[in-house]
């Protein structure tokens, strides 16, 4: 699936409802425990083959860690990612429906400060 290359950040949390997000949220609820892929598959109802692949991808992003066959959340990385998303969501909700939200072209008439600075 193509993505907007400029806005894509591979360290972002997986989208809500995906196997990756389900696994992360479950592991975050039990940060002191490690689980086998089979245990995660059984608990979350995700096919066993998908769990292993998903855990590997989450590990590449630094969001999970493992020892032997047991996997756990990398709580520091998860908290950092979650905090930024929750913070942005809170700001968006706080200003939802205000003048700027209802008028997406509010800045169309503003001068380009960068262009003015390069002219000087």
N, C-alpha and C positions, 0 to 999 in steps of 0.2 A: 504494500500500500504506500503510495507516495506521501511525503510529508512536506510541509513548508520548511525548507532547509534553514532559513534564517531564524525562525522561532523554535525550531526543534532543539531540545536539550536532552541528551541521552540519560542524564542522571535524574530526570523527573520521575516521580512515582508513576507506576502503571495506572492506566485509566480505571475508574471505578467500574466494578462488575467483572473485571478480567480475573483470570486465574492468579496473576501476579499480585493484584491488589488484595484478593481474598487471602492468599498465603501471607502476605506482609501484615495485614491487619490481624490475622490469627496469631502469628508469631509475636506481634507487638503486644498482644494481650497477655502473653506468657514470656516476657523477655528473659527470665532466668532459666527457661527450659529449652532443651534441644529435642527435635522430633525427626524421625526417619521420614523419607518420602512416602512410605506406605502409610504411616500414621497420619500424615497430612492429607493424603488422598482419601483415606477412610473418613476422617473427621470433616473434611470440606466437600466431599462428593465430587472430587476432581479426578479424572482418569490418571492412574499411576504414571503412565508415560508422559503425560503433560506436566506433572509435578516436578520430575527430575529436570526436564528442559527449562521449566520456568525458574527453578531454584538456581540453575547455572546462569541464566540471564540476570537474575537479581544479584547474584554474587559478582558478576562483571560490573555491575553498577555500584557495588560496595554496600548494598542494602542488607545482605544476609552473609552469614559466615558458617563454616562447618568444621567439625572434627569427626573424622571417620565418616560414619553414615548418618550422623546427627547434624541437623541444621537449626540455626537460631537467628534471630534478628540482629542486625548491627544497629543497636538502638540509637547510637549517636547520629549515624547517617540518616536513619529513618526520621528521627526527631527534627533534624535540620531540614529535610525535604518537606516534612509535614508542616512544620512551623511556617515556612515560606508560603506554602499553598493555603494554609488556614488563614494566614495574615492577609494575603491577597483577596481571598474569598470574603473575609470580614470587611475589608475596605470596600469591595464591590457592593456588598449588601448594604453597607452603611449609606452609600451614595446612590443606590439604585433609585431611579425615578426622579433624580434631581435634574436641574436644567441641562447640565452637561451630558447626562445619560440620555435624556430625551432628545437632544440635539447633537447628533454625532459629528456634524460639520461645524461645531462651534468655533473651531480654530481656523476656519478657512480664510477669514479676513485678516488674520494676524500677520505681521511682517516676519520675515525670516531673519532671525537674529544672527545666525551663522553667515548668511549672505552679506548682511550689513557689516559684520565684523571683518570679513575678508575684503570689503571695499575700502576700509580705512587703512 
